[in-house]
Amino acid sequence: MFCHIILICPVSLHRGPHSHSLMTHSNYYGTVTPYPNFCARSDAAALEKAIETKGVDEDVIISILVDRSNEQRQKIKAAYEESTGKPLADALKSALRSHLEDVALALLMTPAQFDAHELRKATKGFGTKEAVLVEILASRSNQEIRDIKRVFKEEYEEELEDVIKSDTSGDFTSALLAMLKADKDEDNTIDLERAKKDAVVMHFSPYYYHNSAFYNYYCCHFTYF
């Protein structure tokens, strides 16, 4: 299991005389931006009409959901329920099928809800999808981890830590629980000298591979990519 840790924890984050900025390109943004001249009520009305149309107007549903930001979609959900008296998610479940239904419902979730949902799927049923656990927990900020844990408890009435403990084992569990503490160093600066020292410790001190302190330290002091 130790290979997982190496892949997701490549560099130590401490400032020093040989520090280099990780963010050499700072102008990257998401491709889904807020829709101009947005009106939640108009979009909700258009969705209601598309859902009730004979045969369902899937093109309208797709064009609205994929061209609105997540924040705007949350407002559309509220406007739809206020207008019709029923949740938009329930209406889409009845109107859509297969992968389109899955995508539409996912688009209605907040980021924390979606991550909690995927973590639930990854730990539910036969076999645990370890790659999903790593992808989500190793790439989210401290605040995002806290939001995921809160939503997971609200939605599924279980602590995420308890689910991780019951569905994983050994070193992998230790690493995931360390990430769930949501207290990793989020300084985007790489100290190359400290990184070299960390690499030496990891290579020549196999004792630490089986010590919970190892995971607590490295999963809280490394940035994730």
ZADRENFI-328983 format. One record per residue (C-alpha): residue number from 1; residue in one letter; chain; x, y, z. Coordinates in nm, 3 decimals. Layout:
<pts>
(pt NUM "a" "A" (X Y Z))
...
</pts>
This chain:
<pts>
(pt 1 "m" "A" (0.000 0.000 0.000))
(pt 2 "f" "A" (0.294 0.233 0.050))
(pt 3 "c" "A" (0.311 0.302 -0.323))
(pt 4 "h" "A" (-0.014 0.498 -0.288))
(pt 5 "i" "A" (0.151 0.737 -0.046))
(pt 6 "i" "A" (0.449 0.803 -0.269))
(pt 7 "l" "A" (0.228 0.887 -0.563))
(pt 8 "i" "A" (0.004 1.131 -0.382))
(pt 9 "c" "A" (0.258 1.288 -0.146))
(pt 10 "p" "A" (0.552 1.379 -0.368))
(pt 11 "v" "A" (0.689 1.696 -0.212))
(pt 12 "s" "A" (0.727 1.848 0.133))
(pt 13 "l" "A" (0.599 2.200 0.185))
(pt 14 "h" "A" (0.823 2.416 0.398))
(pt 15 "r" "A" (0.965 2.756 0.325))
(pt 16 "g" "A" (1.340 2.788 0.313))
(pt 17 "p" "A" (1.627 2.956 0.132))
(pt 18 "h" "A" (1.586 2.722 -0.165))
(pt 19 "s" "A" (1.208 2.752 -0.192))
(pt 20 "h" "A" (1.043 2.774 -0.532))
(pt 21 "s" "A" (0.690 2.881 -0.610))
(pt 22 "l" "A" (0.465 2.596 -0.717))
(pt 23 "m" "A" (0.216 2.828 -0.884))
(pt 24 "t" "A" (0.418 2.942 -1.184))
(pt 25 "h" "A" (0.095 2.975 -1.382))
(pt 26 "s" "A" (-0.174 3.134 -1.166))
(pt 27 "n" "A" (-0.436 3.222 -1.425))
(pt 28 "y" "A" (-0.612 2.888 -1.464))
(pt 29 "y" "A" (-0.988 2.894 -1.419))
(pt 30 "g" "A" (-1.278 2.655 -1.461))
(pt 31 "t" "A" (-1.439 2.646 -1.803))
(pt 32 "v" "A" (-1.795 2.673 -1.669))
(pt 33 "t" "A" (-1.844 3.038 -1.582))
(pt 34 "p" "A" (-2.159 3.209 -1.451))
(pt 35 "y" "A" (-2.418 3.247 -1.725))
(pt 36 "p" "A" (-2.476 3.614 -1.817))
(pt 37 "n" "A" (-2.822 3.763 -1.763))
(pt 38 "f" "A" (-2.906 3.465 -1.545))
(pt 39 "c" "A" (-3.261 3.425 -1.418))
(pt 40 "a" "A" (-3.331 3.124 -1.199))
(pt 41 "r" "A" (-3.709 3.149 -1.242))
(pt 42 "s" "A" (-3.686 3.158 -1.621))
(pt 43 "d" "A" (-3.456 2.857 -1.626))
(pt 44 "a" "A" (-3.680 2.671 -1.383))
(pt 45 "a" "A" (-3.983 2.741 -1.601))
(pt 46 "a" "A" (-3.796 2.625 -1.912))
(pt 47 "l" "A" (-3.693 2.304 -1.738))
(pt 48 "e" "A" (-4.048 2.240 -1.621))
(pt 49 "k" "A" (-4.176 2.280 -1.976))
(pt 50 "a" "A" (-3.901 2.055 -2.116))
(pt 51 "i" "A" (-3.975 1.784 -1.860))
(pt 52 "e" "A" (-4.351 1.792 -1.919))
(pt 53 "t" "A" (-4.321 1.798 -2.299))
(pt 54 "k" "A" (-4.425 1.473 -2.462))
(pt 55 "g" "A" (-4.110 1.272 -2.512))
(pt 56 "v" "A" (-3.912 1.513 -2.290))
(pt 57 "d" "A" (-3.703 1.787 -2.448))
(pt 58 "e" "A" (-3.360 1.660 -2.350))
(pt 59 "d" "A" (-3.178 1.925 -2.552))
(pt 60 "v" "A" (-3.325 2.206 -2.341))
(pt 61 "i" "A" (-3.243 2.025 -2.017))
(pt 62 "i" "A" (-2.884 1.969 -2.128))
(pt 63 "s" "A" (-2.835 2.323 -2.259))
(pt 64 "i" "A" (-2.946 2.477 -1.930))
(pt 65 "l" "A" (-2.769 2.248 -1.685))
(pt 66 "v" "A" (-2.430 2.240 -1.857))
(pt 67 "d" "A" (-2.420 2.613 -1.929))
(pt 68 "r" "A" (-2.481 2.733 -1.573))
(pt 69 "s" "A" (-2.233 2.750 -1.288))
(pt 70 "n" "A" (-2.286 2.528 -0.985))
(pt 71 "e" "A" (-2.404 2.823 -0.779))
(pt 72 "q" "A" (-2.659 2.910 -1.048))
(pt 73 "r" "A" (-2.783 2.551 -1.064))
(pt 74 "q" "A" (-2.849 2.560 -0.690))
(pt 75 "k" "A" (-3.066 2.869 -0.742))
(pt 76 "i" "A" (-3.250 2.695 -1.026))
(pt 77 "k" "A" (-3.323 2.401 -0.795))
(pt 78 "a" "A" (-3.470 2.634 -0.535))
(pt 79 "a" "A" (-3.677 2.824 -0.792))
(pt 80 "y" "A" (-3.809 2.501 -0.945))
(pt 81 "e" "A" (-3.921 2.361 -0.611))
(pt 82 "e" "A" (-4.078 2.693 -0.514))
(pt 83 "s" "A" (-4.271 2.700 -0.842))
(pt 84 "t" "A" (-4.376 2.335 -0.872))
(pt 85 "g" "A" (-4.371 2.215 -0.513))
(pt 86 "k" "A" (-4.138 1.925 -0.590))
(pt 87 "p" "A" (-3.761 1.884 -0.610))
(pt 88 "l" "A" (-3.601 1.923 -0.952))
(pt 89 "a" "A" (-3.397 1.608 -0.892))
(pt 90 "d" "A" (-3.713 1.400 -0.853))
(pt 91 "a" "A" (-3.860 1.546 -1.171))
(pt 92 "l" "A" (-3.543 1.465 -1.367))
(pt 93 "k" "A" (-3.535 1.111 -1.229))
(pt 94 "s" "A" (-3.882 1.053 -1.368))
(pt 95 "a" "A" (-3.807 1.216 -1.703))
(pt 96 "l" "A" (-3.459 1.090 -1.787))
(pt 97 "r" "A" (-3.292 0.752 -1.814))
(pt 98 "s" "A" (-2.949 0.591 -1.806))
(pt 99 "h" "A" (-2.632 0.801 -1.826))
(pt 100 "l" "A" (-2.814 1.125 -1.902))
(pt 101 "e" "A" (-3.006 1.088 -1.578))
(pt 102 "d" "A" (-2.682 1.024 -1.388))
(pt 103 "v" "A" (-2.513 1.332 -1.535))
(pt 104 "a" "A" (-2.813 1.559 -1.480))
(pt 105 "l" "A" (-2.847 1.456 -1.116))
(pt 106 "a" "A" (-2.474 1.499 -1.060))
(pt 107 "l" "A" (-2.490 1.851 -1.202))
(pt 108 "l" "A" (-2.755 1.942 -0.945))
(pt 109 "m" "A" (-2.528 1.852 -0.654))
(pt 110 "t" "A" (-2.295 2.091 -0.479))
(pt 111 "p" "A" (-1.926 1.994 -0.502))
(pt 112 "a" "A" (-1.935 1.858 -0.146))
(pt 113 "q" "A" (-2.251 1.658 -0.216))
(pt 114 "f" "A" (-2.100 1.508 -0.530))
(pt 115 "d" "A" (-1.778 1.409 -0.353))
(pt 116 "a" "A" (-1.972 1.260 -0.062))
(pt 117 "h" "A" (-2.190 1.068 -0.308))
(pt 118 "e" "A" (-1.887 0.929 -0.492))
(pt 119 "l" "A" (-1.719 0.831 -0.166))
(pt 120 "r" "A" (-2.035 0.652 -0.062))
(pt 121 "k" "A" (-2.046 0.462 -0.391))
(pt 122 "a" "A" (-1.678 0.374 -0.357))
(pt 123 "t" "A" (-1.730 0.216 -0.015))
(pt 124 "k" "A" (-2.074 0.065 -0.065))
(pt 125 "g" "A" (-2.134 -0.292 -0.173))
(pt 126 "f" "A" (-1.879 -0.550 -0.279))
(pt 127 "g" "A" (-1.523 -0.421 -0.295))
(pt 128 "t" "A" (-1.385 -0.076 -0.220))
(pt 129 "k" "A" (-1.281 0.151 -0.507))
(pt 130 "e" "A" (-0.954 0.271 -0.357))
(pt 131 "a" "A" (-0.865 0.489 -0.655))
(pt 132 "v" "A" (-1.177 0.700 -0.597))
(pt 133 "l" "A" (-1.091 0.749 -0.230))
(pt 134 "v" "A" (-0.740 0.863 -0.320))
(pt 135 "e" "A" (-0.850 1.089 -0.605))
(pt 136 "i" "A" (-1.098 1.278 -0.389))
(pt 137 "l" "A" (-0.931 1.292 -0.048))
(pt 138 "a" "A" (-0.582 1.364 -0.179))
(pt 139 "s" "A" (-0.685 1.651 -0.404))
(pt 140 "r" "A" (-0.929 1.853 -0.192))
(pt 141 "s" "A" (-0.843 2.150 0.027))
(pt 142 "n" "A" (-0.884 2.143 0.404))
(pt 143 "q" "A" (-1.213 2.331 0.384))
(pt 144 "e" "A" (-1.341 2.104 0.108))
(pt 145 "i" "A" (-1.258 1.798 0.320))
(pt 146 "r" "A" (-1.448 1.947 0.614))
(pt 147 "d" "A" (-1.747 2.018 0.388))
(pt 148 "i" "A" (-1.741 1.663 0.250))
(pt 149 "k" "A" (-1.737 1.514 0.600))
(pt 150 "r" "A" (-2.028 1.734 0.709))
(pt 151 "v" "A" (-2.239 1.649 0.403))
(pt 152 "f" "A" (-2.154 1.279 0.430))
(pt 153 "k" "A" (-2.281 1.275 0.789))
(pt 154 "e" "A" (-2.598 1.467 0.692))
(pt 155 "e" "A" (-2.676 1.250 0.390))
(pt 156 "y" "A" (-2.583 0.904 0.516))
(pt 157 "e" "A" (-2.593 0.940 0.896))
(pt 158 "e" "A" (-2.244 0.796 0.930))
(pt 159 "e" "A" (-1.907 0.946 1.002))
(pt 160 "l" "A" (-1.683 0.924 0.697))
(pt 161 "e" "A" (-1.390 0.824 0.917))
(pt 162 "d" "A" (-1.586 0.524 1.048))
(pt 163 "v" "A" (-1.672 0.413 0.695))
(pt 164 "i" "A" (-1.308 0.440 0.590))
(pt 165 "k" "A" (-1.198 0.235 0.890))
(pt 166 "s" "A" (-1.447 -0.042 0.814))
(pt 167 "d" "A" (-1.382 -0.058 0.439))
(pt 168 "t" "A" (-1.004 -0.025 0.422))
(pt 169 "s" "A" (-0.713 -0.165 0.617))
(pt 170 "g" "A" (-0.352 -0.123 0.718))
(pt 171 "d" "A" (-0.128 0.154 0.591))
(pt 172 "f" "A" (-0.388 0.270 0.340))
(pt 173 "t" "A" (-0.637 0.337 0.619))
(pt 174 "s" "A" (-0.376 0.535 0.813))
(pt 175 "a" "A" (-0.306 0.756 0.512))
(pt 176 "l" "A" (-0.675 0.823 0.440))
(pt 177 "l" "A" (-0.750 0.907 0.804))
(pt 178 "a" "A" (-0.456 1.148 0.807))
(pt 179 "m" "A" (-0.603 1.325 0.503))
(pt 180 "l" "A" (-0.945 1.340 0.669))
(pt 181 "k" "A" (-0.800 1.544 0.955))
(pt 182 "a" "A" (-0.809 1.836 0.708))
(pt 183 "d" "A" (-0.507 2.008 0.857))
(pt 184 "k" "A" (-0.245 1.970 0.585))
(pt 185 "d" "A" (-0.010 2.252 0.501))
(pt 186 "e" "A" (-0.160 2.443 0.208))
(pt 187 "d" "A" (0.135 2.668 0.140))
(pt 188 "n" "A" (0.204 2.645 -0.235))
(pt 189 "t" "A" (0.579 2.674 -0.196))
(pt 190 "i" "A" (0.826 2.389 -0.247))
(pt 191 "d" "A" (1.139 2.372 -0.033))
(pt 192 "l" "A" (1.377 2.160 -0.241))
(pt 193 "e" "A" (1.627 2.116 0.041))
(pt 194 "r" "A" (1.358 1.987 0.275))
(pt 195 "a" "A" (1.227 1.762 -0.003))
(pt 196 "k" "A" (1.572 1.602 -0.037))
(pt 197 "k" "A" (1.588 1.539 0.338))
(pt 198 "d" "A" (1.238 1.389 0.335))
(pt 199 "a" "A" (1.336 1.159 0.049))
(pt 200 "v" "A" (1.638 1.034 0.244))
(pt 201 "v" "A" (1.424 0.961 0.549))
(pt 202 "m" "A" (1.168 0.775 0.339))
(pt 203 "h" "A" (1.436 0.568 0.166))
(pt 204 "f" "A" (1.656 0.475 0.460))
(pt 205 "s" "A" (1.404 0.451 0.744))
(pt 206 "p" "A" (1.161 0.166 0.666))
(pt 207 "y" "A" (1.050 0.178 1.031))
(pt 208 "y" "A" (0.843 0.485 0.951))
(pt 209 "y" "A" (0.650 0.300 0.682))
(pt 210 "h" "A" (0.457 0.119 0.954))
(pt 211 "n" "A" (0.423 0.403 1.198))
(pt 212 "s" "A" (0.106 0.613 1.216))
(pt 213 "a" "A" (0.321 0.918 1.288))
(pt 214 "f" "A" (0.468 0.877 0.940))
(pt 215 "y" "A" (0.129 0.912 0.775))
(pt 216 "n" "A" (0.017 1.193 1.001))
(pt 217 "y" "A" (0.329 1.389 0.916))
(pt 218 "y" "A" (0.358 1.328 0.545))
(pt 219 "c" "A" (-0.012 1.353 0.464))
(pt 220 "c" "A" (-0.032 1.683 0.651))
(pt 221 "h" "A" (0.286 1.840 0.515))
(pt 222 "f" "A" (0.264 1.749 0.148))
(pt 223 "t" "A" (0.062 1.914 -0.121))
(pt 224 "y" "A" (-0.140 1.689 -0.350))
(pt 225 "f" "A" (-0.158 1.696 -0.727))
</pts>
